[in-house]
Amino acid sequence: DAGVIQSPRHEVTEMGQEVTLRCKPISGHDYLFWYRQTMMRGLELLIYFNNNVPIDDSGMPEDRFSAKMPNASFSTLKIQPSEPRDSAVYFCASSDRAEAFFGQGTRLTVV
Amino acid sequence: KNEVEQSPQNLTAQEGEFITINCSYSVGISALHWLQQHPGGGIVSLFMLSSGKKKHGRLIATINIQEKHSSLHITASHPRDSAVYICAVMEYGNKLVFGAGTILRVKS
């Protein structure tokens, strides 16, 4: 398995634009997590799914953020409209309850 | 109070030194992870522990469930060990809560 795959690796967008981050988890993993990392706040859990169902989205900062998992092999995190304070590295991770594996992250810059 | 506390926040060591990073947590957990993040940004899972001790090369991780404490040890440290080490606890329900991380710099 190629591991958790995130795309794009880097995204620069203008304030107000819609941003979509993508994640392909490891095949067979039934948990998928979206995290955000900033210098100020470190790593934060945004939302996680179990068997494609959102379980806990209490970390999603506001209604501008939404996440979907239409099937076991794909998830998206969407920000609409984006703001400069959304600039961060967004990580996706998947887990089989034994271990968690992280993607390489998407570095988002909103200007 | 944070649910996961790491110490020290910053650590500078000389090559060859034995290093210990500590993690204390306040909630019930099903497992604890030690993660490594290099300056390039990628995160690698080093260990997942639910009890006892694990060893991988020069790295050793221990956990004491009763005391809600875990340690990560690096023997014969090397400059390539320089990274941020993050403790993360997996609460019941598989939610991961992260410590703030320990920035380790090993000088040659």
Interface residues (C-beta under 8 A of the other chain):
Chain A: Y31 F33 G42 L43 E44 L45 Y48 N50 I55 D56 V89 F91 A93 S95 R97 A98 E99 A100 F101 F102 Q104 G105 R107
Chain B: H33 L35 G41 G42 I43 V44 S45 M48 I86 A88 M90 G93 N94 K95 L96 V97 F98 A100 G101
